[in-house]
């Protein structure tokens, strides 16, 4: 989720379009938050957006679509997740995971991790963070705010996702995704996905990997440990996808669009133009919250 890893994106076309959809996805709001917003997490009745260019996390009231608090964090925050009653954000430039208390809108702990942390996520009772520049993954106990394990993956670990019995790590430096056993904290498999499978999403026993350079998404079966489908028709540079309203939504960083994938048919069924440089679509039961990494706003949309 890092600016240095991607080209700067131009302005977006602000028109939504559909492919095989009976109703177009609707833009509900465009919320100004600051320079280079990266990702969004939901917690304590609010949306929390990391703002990479301003070294902040902003708190948004979904009732008014307004910023109601700004929290100073370490340099270049990007990946963000909610767990254990807190907000956790990794800081690419400060080499930390900062924990935010939503009761006070302040950082309650700053946990040192590896070099250039790239993504942060919660699964199997722990906070996990990938360290892009040193080929490791750190596992943190949210009860103690302490790192409990460092797992060496090699390569350039990127996005994180969890299936029922595995932790998955994208690798920007290869054509494979990395499978970690959370019981042993060991790498147990590397599975061919496509060229540069940096970003991941998961549902049940299935992993979806965005192959950044191929403009494809690989579908990987946890039980069979192999790719079972390759979904085409994405935009330029597909990145960090999420599940919203039963579909997989993939942001296309260089196309300024998001693509809706019907996971029953393994095909793109809708493409929607959004803000400049969409980077992450977080999981949400009914709405899309998409930060404009190449701009300064967060888009809120309702799927058609």
Secondary structure as GFF3:
##gff-version 3
##sequence-region A 1 304
A	DSSP	three_ten_helix	3	5	.	.	.	ID=ss1
A	DSSP	beta_strand	26	32	.	.	.	ID=ss2
A	DSSP	beta_strand	37	43	.	.	.	ID=ss3
A	DSSP	beta_strand	46	51	.	.	.	ID=ss4
A	DSSP	beta_strand	56	61	.	.	.	ID=ss5
A	DSSP	beta_strand	66	72	.	.	.	ID=ss6
A	DSSP	beta_strand	77	83	.	.	.	ID=ss7
A	DSSP	beta_strand	86	91	.	.	.	ID=ss8
A	DSSP	beta_strand	96	101	.	.	.	ID=ss9
A	DSSP	beta_strand	106	112	.	.	.	ID=ss10
A	DSSP	beta_strand	117	123	.	.	.	ID=ss11
A	DSSP	beta_strand	126	131	.	.	.	ID=ss12
A	DSSP	beta_strand	136	141	.	.	.	ID=ss13
A	DSSP	beta_strand	146	152	.	.	.	ID=ss14
A	DSSP	beta_strand	157	162	.	.	.	ID=ss15
A	DSSP	beta_strand	167	171	.	.	.	ID=ss16
A	DSSP	beta_strand	176	181	.	.	.	ID=ss17
A	DSSP	beta_strand	186	192	.	.	.	ID=ss18
A	DSSP	beta_strand	197	203	.	.	.	ID=ss19
A	DSSP	beta_strand	206	211	.	.	.	ID=ss20
A	DSSP	beta_strand	216	221	.	.	.	ID=ss21
A	DSSP	beta_strand	226	231	.	.	.	ID=ss22
A	DSSP	beta_strand	242	244	.	.	.	ID=ss23
A	DSSP	beta_strand	247	252	.	.	.	ID=ss24
A	DSSP	beta_strand	257	262	.	.	.	ID=ss25
A	DSSP	beta_strand	267	273	.	.	.	ID=ss26
A	DSSP	beta_strand	278	281	.	.	.	ID=ss27
A	DSSP	beta_strand	287	292	.	.	.	ID=ss28
A	DSSP	beta_strand	297	302	.	.	.	ID=ss29
###
